[in-house]
Amino acid sequence: MSTAPPEPPRPVARWKLVLGLLVLVSVGLVGWFYIRGTWADATPRNPSSAAEGPVAQLYRPAGENVRVRGAILLDHPIDRVWKEVSDVARLGAPFMREVHVEDRGATTRVTGEARGVIIRWWPYEMNITTTDTPEKKELTWDEPAAEVVLVNRGSYVLTPDGPSRTLLVITEEAEIRHYPDFLVRATLLGRLKTVLRTIQERLEAGS
């Protein structure tokens, strides 16, 4: 009596392969964002030349909170860079829109909409103060805690690098409700570079 040959193994359904691949890619992206948004340096990094462009990092000063830090060396004197940076209506471009500025004397109130972590635009309100000395020029902002944005504060600090160059450093701390800190920080790392490049491009264009 003969027996039927065994059936060949059925091929894995294509949708299962696609699903498995999507899971692997998703896990890899989450892991990349987690490392990018968690690993902080204890030493600040600055570019060695204007040609290097902006550098960004997570920075944890001793005894302080982690913040996102971006730096760029600009081939322009500090007063020229300060004129661009202190134009608060363009602060944070291109991630701000519908900006309104209200001079309150010692502080400046700026309201508008900021691009969210993923796709949404969120309303914001910032209170800005400035300090202008021969050694350093600084603009700081602090946003009151709101329903979505729990923490948003930071600074633009300008220091001269000789008579015709300026080191610009931006730092920011942010906490957003319902979003993990590592995702917020990883997003801001990329955006800081864009903000710094935008400032550089405007200076080069003379706008």
Backbone bond lengths (Angstrom), bond angles and torsions (degrees), N, CA, C in turn:
res aa  C-N    CA-C-N  psi(-1)  N-CA   C-N-CA  omega(-1)  CA-C   N-CA-C  phi
1 M - - - 1.464 - - 1.537 108.86 -
2 S 1.343 117.20 123.56 1.467 120.77 -177.27 1.525 110.24 -88.72
3 T 1.300 114.43 149.81 1.473 119.95 177.79 1.520 109.12 -107.02
4 A 1.329 115.06 149.30 1.462 120.16 179.92 1.524 109.99 -70.59
5 P 1.317 116.81 140.12 1.478 118.62 178.39 1.518 110.57 -62.78
6 P 1.325 117.09 148.05 1.472 119.41 -179.63 1.523 110.79 -63.14
7 E 1.308 114.72 145.42 1.459 119.56 178.65 1.521 110.16 -70.75
8 P 1.341 117.55 139.73 1.478 119.13 177.26 1.521 110.22 -65.23
9 P 1.319 117.10 149.50 1.476 119.23 -179.72 1.523 110.63 -60.65
10 R 1.300 114.75 140.27 1.456 119.65 179.49 1.531 110.18 -73.14
11 P 1.318 116.48 137.58 1.474 118.03 177.96 1.522 110.86 -66.09
12 V 1.322 114.47 147.33 1.454 119.39 178.54 1.527 108.88 -64.92
13 A 1.303 116.10 133.24 1.450 120.15 -179.89 1.528 110.38 -57.35
14 R 1.337 115.83 140.47 1.459 120.26 -176.84 1.524 111.71 -60.61
15 W 1.327 117.29 -36.14 1.463 119.23 -177.61 1.519 111.43 -65.36
16 K 1.357 115.93 -31.15 1.459 118.72 177.84 1.532 110.91 -68.35
17 L 1.335 116.75 -38.62 1.464 119.35 177.46 1.527 111.11 -64.39
18 V 1.338 115.18 -43.39 1.459 119.57 179.47 1.521 110.47 -63.44
19 L 1.342 116.24 -43.48 1.460 120.15 179.68 1.524 110.94 -61.97
20 G 1.332 116.03 -43.84 1.457 119.31 179.07 1.517 112.55 -61.98
21 L 1.346 115.42 -40.09 1.459 119.63 178.62 1.527 111.07 -65.15
22 L 1.330 116.79 -41.81 1.468 120.36 178.91 1.525 111.01 -63.04
23 V 1.319 116.84 -39.63 1.467 120.51 178.84 1.527 110.12 -62.85
24 L 1.345 116.38 -44.86 1.462 119.82 -179.95 1.522 111.28 -62.52
25 V 1.343 116.63 -43.82 1.463 120.24 179.32 1.526 110.65 -63.50
26 S 1.340 116.62 -41.62 1.463 120.23 -179.60 1.520 111.39 -63.81
27 V 1.325 116.03 -44.25 1.467 120.12 179.01 1.526 110.24 -62.83
28 G 1.349 116.07 -40.05 1.458 119.48 178.79 1.516 112.54 -64.28
29 L 1.345 116.73 -40.64 1.465 120.32 179.37 1.514 111.54 -66.21
30 V 1.327 116.14 -43.00 1.463 119.66 178.80 1.525 110.19 -61.98
31 G 1.344 115.60 -42.34 1.459 119.18 178.36 1.517 112.56 -62.91
32 W 1.347 115.28 -40.60 1.466 119.29 179.19 1.521 110.51 -65.07
33 F 1.337 117.79 -45.32 1.463 120.99 178.85 1.527 110.48 -63.23
34 Y 1.344 116.81 -38.02 1.464 119.63 -178.85 1.530 110.76 -63.82
35 I 1.328 116.46 -47.09 1.468 119.77 179.94 1.530 110.22 -64.92
36 R 1.330 116.02 -45.32 1.467 120.76 -178.86 1.520 111.86 -62.26
37 G 1.338 116.39 -35.03 1.452 120.23 -177.09 1.518 114.70 -95.69
38 T 1.332 117.90 8.23 1.468 121.10 -177.09 1.527 112.55 -124.70
39 W 1.319 116.72 -38.81 1.467 121.04 -173.87 1.523 109.93 -73.24
40 A 1.325 117.28 110.04 1.464 122.00 -176.19 1.526 111.13 -111.62
41 D 1.334 115.55 143.47 1.458 122.15 177.18 1.528 110.27 -91.41
42 A 1.316 115.33 150.39 1.464 120.30 176.18 1.521 111.81 -92.64
43 T 1.346 116.81 -9.21 1.458 121.97 -178.27 1.521 109.72 -121.38
44 P 1.327 118.39 129.83 1.473 119.56 178.92 1.528 110.71 -71.00
45 R 1.341 115.70 146.77 1.459 121.72 177.93 1.525 109.59 -113.67
46 N 1.312 115.65 135.87 1.456 122.17 176.55 1.524 109.34 -125.54
47 P 1.322 117.78 148.30 1.468 119.41 176.68 1.520 110.78 -67.74
48 S 1.330 115.68 150.87 1.462 120.14 -179.15 1.516 112.90 -88.18
49 S 1.350 116.25 -14.94 1.464 119.94 -180.00 1.522 108.76 -154.30
50 A 1.323 116.32 163.95 1.457 120.67 177.09 1.519 111.06 -65.99
51 A 1.325 116.83 -31.81 1.464 120.81 -179.17 1.528 112.38 -65.80
52 E 1.319 116.74 -22.37 1.474 120.34 -179.18 1.521 111.96 -69.58
53 G 1.328 117.46 -24.00 1.454 120.38 -179.14 1.516 111.66 77.69
54 P 1.325 117.16 -166.80 1.463 120.19 -176.92 1.526 112.49 -77.36
55 V 1.319 115.59 148.28 1.470 122.34 171.26 1.524 107.41 -121.94
56 A 1.323 115.96 144.36 1.465 120.39 -178.93 1.518 109.24 -134.29
57 Q 1.328 115.21 147.88 1.461 120.62 -177.82 1.527 109.48 -157.52
58 L 1.318 115.38 163.32 1.451 120.97 164.06 1.518 106.71 -89.92
59 Y 1.318 115.57 129.98 1.461 120.98 -173.15 1.516 109.12 -127.57
60 R 1.347 115.62 130.54 1.460 121.11 177.72 1.521 108.79 -122.74
61 P 1.343 118.16 96.61 1.463 119.16 174.00 1.524 110.17 -63.26
62 A 1.301 116.64 154.31 1.463 121.52 -178.03 1.524 110.66 -55.64
63 G 1.332 116.52 124.49 1.454 121.84 176.28 1.514 115.09 75.73
64 E 1.333 118.44 9.54 1.461 121.09 -177.24 1.532 110.73 -123.77
65 N 1.322 115.39 173.65 1.451 120.77 -179.21 1.533 111.45 -76.52
66 V 1.317 114.61 159.22 1.458 120.34 174.60 1.529 108.40 -70.14
67 R 1.326 115.69 137.92 1.450 119.80 173.32 1.524 109.31 -136.86
68 V 1.302 115.83 159.13 1.455 121.18 174.14 1.526 107.65 -84.64
69 R 1.329 116.73 135.04 1.468 121.13 -176.61 1.519 109.82 -131.53
70 G 1.314 116.08 131.87 1.456 121.30 174.77 1.513 109.86 -130.10
71 A 1.337 116.94 143.86 1.456 121.12 -177.83 1.524 109.90 -139.57
72 I 1.330 115.45 147.25 1.460 121.16 176.70 1.519 108.68 -148.03
73 L 1.314 115.80 143.62 1.462 121.83 176.48 1.530 107.26 -101.82
74 L 1.323 116.37 122.51 1.463 122.06 -173.15 1.522 110.79 -112.21
75 D 1.317 115.92 135.98 1.463 121.11 179.77 1.526 110.97 -83.41
76 H 1.324 115.38 55.99 1.456 121.61 179.50 1.528 108.23 -146.41
77 P 1.319 117.85 147.09 1.469 119.63 178.45 1.519 111.06 -66.31
78 I 1.317 115.59 157.86 1.456 121.07 -171.51 1.529 112.33 -61.31
79 D 1.318 118.37 -36.11 1.464 119.68 -179.17 1.529 111.40 -65.57
80 R 1.335 116.96 -36.15 1.464 120.19 178.21 1.520 110.51 -67.98
81 V 1.331 117.51 -41.67 1.465 120.80 179.25 1.531 110.18 -67.37
82 W 1.319 116.03 -39.55 1.465 119.95 -179.62 1.525 111.09 -63.33
83 K 1.314 117.16 -37.15 1.466 120.16 178.15 1.526 110.53 -60.51
84 E 1.323 116.65 -38.81 1.471 120.53 178.48 1.528 111.42 -72.20
85 V 1.323 116.96 -46.92 1.465 120.86 -175.57 1.522 111.57 -67.61
86 S 1.324 117.15 -38.08 1.465 120.22 -175.97 1.527 113.14 -78.57
87 D 1.328 117.78 -0.64 1.463 121.44 171.69 1.525 107.14 -79.00
88 V 1.348 116.03 84.88 1.470 120.53 -168.41 1.518 112.91 -67.24
89 A 1.316 118.06 -16.52 1.468 119.80 176.91 1.528 110.90 -66.96
90 R 1.342 117.23 -20.47 1.462 120.90 180.00 1.526 111.74 -109.39
91 L 1.315 116.13 8.82 1.463 120.25 -177.62 1.531 110.56 -64.71
92 G 1.331 116.18 132.01 1.447 120.49 177.56 1.510 115.11 81.27
93 A 1.334 117.36 3.78 1.471 120.30 178.52 1.529 109.62 -60.77
94 P 1.353 116.99 143.24 1.468 129.73 8.80 1.529 114.47 -98.06
95 F 1.316 118.18 25.67 1.473 120.36 -175.23 1.525 112.84 -100.89
96 M 1.318 117.40 15.74 1.458 122.27 176.77 1.531 109.31 -125.82
97 R 1.336 116.30 152.73 1.461 120.73 175.16 1.526 109.01 -152.65
98 E 1.333 115.41 166.61 1.471 121.66 -179.71 1.536 111.05 52.30
99 V 1.328 116.32 47.74 1.465 121.77 -173.49 1.526 110.34 -83.32
100 H 1.341 114.97 134.71 1.460 122.02 175.38 1.527 108.57 -127.74
101 V 1.332 116.11 135.49 1.467 121.77 -175.49 1.518 109.31 -117.98
102 E 1.342 115.38 132.92 1.467 121.58 178.82 1.523 108.98 -129.58
103 D 1.322 116.03 114.33 1.466 121.14 179.86 1.526 108.99 -78.92
104 R 1.340 116.06 121.17 1.458 121.00 179.72 1.521 112.09 -114.49
105 G 1.306 116.23 25.76 1.460 119.53 178.98 1.512 111.77 85.16
106 A 1.327 117.15 -98.34 1.463 120.92 -177.93 1.530 111.58 -70.24
107 T 1.324 117.52 -24.94 1.462 121.53 179.30 1.532 109.39 -130.63
108 T 1.310 114.98 165.28 1.461 121.77 175.03 1.526 108.09 -124.11
109 R 1.324 115.77 129.78 1.465 121.10 178.88 1.528 108.52 -98.10
110 V 1.333 115.69 126.62 1.462 121.42 -179.95 1.524 108.32 -123.50
111 T 1.316 116.92 127.33 1.461 122.10 178.03 1.523 109.08 -125.77
112 G 1.335 114.93 160.54 1.453 120.14 179.36 1.505 110.13 164.27
113 E 1.326 115.76 -151.90 1.451 121.97 177.78 1.520 109.12 -126.15
114 A 1.329 115.66 138.06 1.455 121.97 178.92 1.522 109.13 -118.21
115 R 1.324 116.30 144.66 1.459 119.36 178.79 1.518 109.90 -65.53
116 G 1.327 116.06 132.75 1.455 121.45 -179.04 1.514 112.21 -72.03
117 V 1.332 115.15 -178.09 1.459 120.62 -177.44 1.523 111.25 -62.57
118 I 1.337 117.39 -35.63 1.459 119.70 -177.57 1.529 110.12 -113.96
119 I 1.337 118.75 -76.90 1.462 119.13 -174.53 1.524 113.54 -130.42
120 R 1.303 119.29 -20.18 1.454 120.88 -172.87 1.527 111.74 -79.37
121 W 1.346 114.99 162.05 1.458 122.20 169.18 1.516 108.12 -107.69
122 W 1.342 116.87 133.83 1.459 121.93 -177.03 1.530 109.56 -117.26
123 P 1.330 117.20 143.03 1.468 119.16 174.22 1.524 110.18 -68.89
124 Y 1.320 115.36 147.43 1.463 119.06 178.48 1.524 109.56 -141.58
125 E 1.320 114.23 159.63 1.458 122.61 174.73 1.515 107.72 -141.88
126 M 1.330 116.73 123.63 1.462 120.90 -179.42 1.519 110.39 -123.04
127 N 1.322 114.91 138.37 1.455 121.57 171.79 1.520 107.91 -104.06
128 I 1.323 116.00 119.97 1.456 121.78 -170.59 1.528 110.11 -113.75
129 T 1.325 115.62 136.37 1.467 121.91 172.81 1.526 108.25 -127.28
130 T 1.319 116.35 153.30 1.460 120.88 -179.42 1.522 110.34 -129.82
131 T 1.331 114.99 149.65 1.460 122.88 175.52 1.517 107.69 -131.11
132 D 1.311 116.96 127.70 1.461 121.22 -174.39 1.524 108.77 -128.37
133 T 1.346 116.56 107.88 1.465 122.19 176.64 1.532 107.85 -130.18
134 P 1.328 117.83 163.78 1.471 119.11 178.80 1.532 112.74 -61.06
135 E 1.331 117.12 -30.45 1.467 120.38 -176.69 1.522 113.23 -84.08
136 K 1.332 117.30 -26.68 1.464 119.90 -173.23 1.516 109.78 -161.98
137 K 1.315 115.56 143.44 1.462 121.03 172.70 1.517 107.07 -121.53
138 E 1.343 115.68 134.96 1.469 119.29 -173.50 1.517 110.89 -139.26
139 L 1.299 114.99 136.90 1.458 123.22 172.61 1.525 107.36 -121.41
140 T 1.323 116.49 124.50 1.467 120.37 179.36 1.519 109.45 -119.51
141 W 1.334 115.38 149.86 1.461 119.96 176.03 1.522 110.40 -135.16
142 D 1.326 114.33 153.33 1.458 121.31 177.34 1.524 107.06 -146.37
143 E 1.317 116.25 128.63 1.460 121.05 -179.59 1.521 109.39 -104.96
144 P 1.325 118.77 126.17 1.466 119.83 177.68 1.533 110.90 -58.45
145 A 1.331 116.06 142.92 1.465 120.29 179.00 1.523 109.83 -58.59
146 A 1.338 115.81 136.33 1.463 121.34 -178.17 1.521 109.02 -133.99
147 E 1.314 116.44 -171.85 1.468 121.20 -175.25 1.526 111.70 -63.51
148 V 1.323 116.37 -39.83 1.470 120.26 -177.22 1.522 111.12 -100.90
149 V 1.330 116.90 -52.45 1.465 121.81 -177.72 1.521 108.97 -88.76
150 L 1.318 116.31 112.23 1.463 121.26 -178.61 1.527 111.59 -86.66
151 V 1.322 116.55 -39.50 1.468 122.22 179.57 1.521 107.96 -139.24
152 N 1.302 116.23 132.55 1.466 121.22 171.45 1.524 107.75 -156.19
153 R 1.315 115.83 100.95 1.457 120.76 179.73 1.519 109.03 -146.64
154 G 1.323 114.65 155.29 1.451 118.02 -179.64 1.512 111.61 176.73
155 S 1.327 114.99 -165.32 1.465 119.08 -175.44 1.521 111.42 -157.50
156 Y 1.332 114.09 156.12 1.457 123.83 166.56 1.528 105.30 -113.15
157 V 1.311 117.16 122.85 1.466 121.15 -179.83 1.521 108.73 -122.23
158 L 1.328 115.80 127.26 1.460 122.49 -179.94 1.526 109.13 -114.63
159 T 1.329 116.19 129.91 1.464 121.16 173.83 1.521 108.26 -131.22
160 P 1.331 117.44 140.78 1.468 119.37 -179.16 1.520 111.32 -72.22
161 D 1.334 115.35 143.22 1.458 122.29 173.30 1.523 106.83 -121.29
162 G 1.325 114.86 74.25 1.450 119.83 -171.19 1.529 109.89 85.75
163 P 1.326 117.15 -176.65 1.467 120.20 -174.39 1.530 114.53 -74.44
164 S 1.320 118.38 -18.61 1.465 119.24 -172.03 1.521 114.04 -128.17
165 R 1.321 117.79 10.73 1.468 120.23 177.52 1.523 109.58 -132.17
166 T 1.345 114.58 154.19 1.468 120.58 -177.44 1.520 109.69 -137.48
167 L 1.321 115.53 134.99 1.460 120.87 170.85 1.515 108.06 -93.85
168 L 1.318 116.21 120.86 1.464 122.55 177.47 1.520 108.53 -109.46
169 V 1.325 116.29 125.64 1.470 122.39 179.03 1.525 108.97 -123.04
170 I 1.333 116.02 128.13 1.461 121.92 174.68 1.522 108.03 -113.66
171 T 1.328 116.28 130.88 1.463 120.37 172.95 1.522 108.41 -125.04
172 E 1.332 115.37 149.83 1.462 119.49 -178.97 1.527 110.34 -151.46
173 E 1.327 114.40 138.49 1.460 122.49 169.88 1.527 107.85 -116.54
174 A 1.329 117.06 134.50 1.460 119.80 -178.06 1.522 110.27 -148.39
175 E 1.326 114.62 141.58 1.462 122.22 172.31 1.524 107.53 -134.98
176 I 1.336 116.04 128.67 1.457 121.92 -176.82 1.528 108.74 -120.44
177 R 1.326 116.20 129.73 1.463 120.31 -179.70 1.536 110.69 -59.30
178 H 1.314 115.77 136.61 1.467 124.94 176.59 1.531 113.20 75.86
179 Y 1.332 118.29 1.53 1.459 120.52 177.77 1.527 108.99 -118.45
180 P 1.341 118.19 131.90 1.473 119.11 178.34 1.522 110.77 -65.25
181 D 1.323 115.64 146.91 1.460 120.91 -176.97 1.530 111.84 -57.48
182 F 1.349 117.17 -38.31 1.461 118.62 -176.64 1.524 111.26 -64.05
183 L 1.328 117.44 -34.45 1.466 120.71 179.50 1.528 110.59 -70.75
184 V 1.328 116.68 -41.18 1.463 120.69 177.84 1.529 110.35 -61.95
185 R 1.325 116.74 -46.76 1.462 120.07 -178.55 1.524 111.84 -65.88
186 A 1.317 117.25 -42.63 1.461 119.99 179.67 1.519 110.87 -61.52
187 T 1.330 116.99 -38.65 1.461 120.80 177.65 1.521 110.95 -65.69
188 L 1.332 116.64 -44.20 1.464 120.46 -178.42 1.526 112.42 -66.00
189 L 1.321 117.57 -30.65 1.466 119.84 178.77 1.524 110.79 -58.16
190 G 1.331 115.95 -45.67 1.448 118.95 178.68 1.516 112.61 -68.98
191 R 1.319 116.53 -37.94 1.466 120.04 -177.53 1.522 112.35 -69.72
192 L 1.332 116.94 -34.65 1.461 118.93 179.17 1.523 111.19 -59.88
193 K 1.325 116.56 -40.93 1.462 119.39 177.99 1.529 111.09 -61.51
194 T 1.330 116.00 -40.71 1.463 119.60 179.10 1.520 111.02 -64.55
195 V 1.332 117.49 -42.57 1.468 121.32 178.32 1.526 110.54 -61.26
196 L 1.320 117.18 -44.09 1.464 120.85 179.92 1.533 111.12 -65.37
197 R 1.326 116.93 -41.59 1.469 119.35 177.73 1.527 111.07 -64.27
198 T 1.334 117.01 -37.22 1.460 120.59 178.70 1.520 110.87 -62.10
199 I 1.333 116.89 -43.37 1.459 120.97 176.98 1.524 110.23 -62.10
200 Q 1.320 117.08 -44.24 1.465 121.19 179.35 1.535 111.08 -61.01
201 E 1.322 116.94 -44.33 1.462 121.02 -179.78 1.525 111.95 -63.81
202 R 1.318 116.92 -39.07 1.459 119.95 178.89 1.528 111.54 -67.31
203 L 1.313 115.93 -38.01 1.463 119.61 177.16 1.534 110.11 -65.03
204 E 1.319 116.24 -42.84 1.466 119.72 -179.89 1.520 111.23 -65.20
205 A 1.345 115.25 -35.67 1.465 118.95 -179.41 1.526 112.33 -79.92
206 G 1.323 116.28 -12.49 1.460 120.16 -179.81 1.503 113.28 74.62
207 S 1.377 116.78 22.34 1.480 120.02 -178.50 1.505 110.59 -85.35
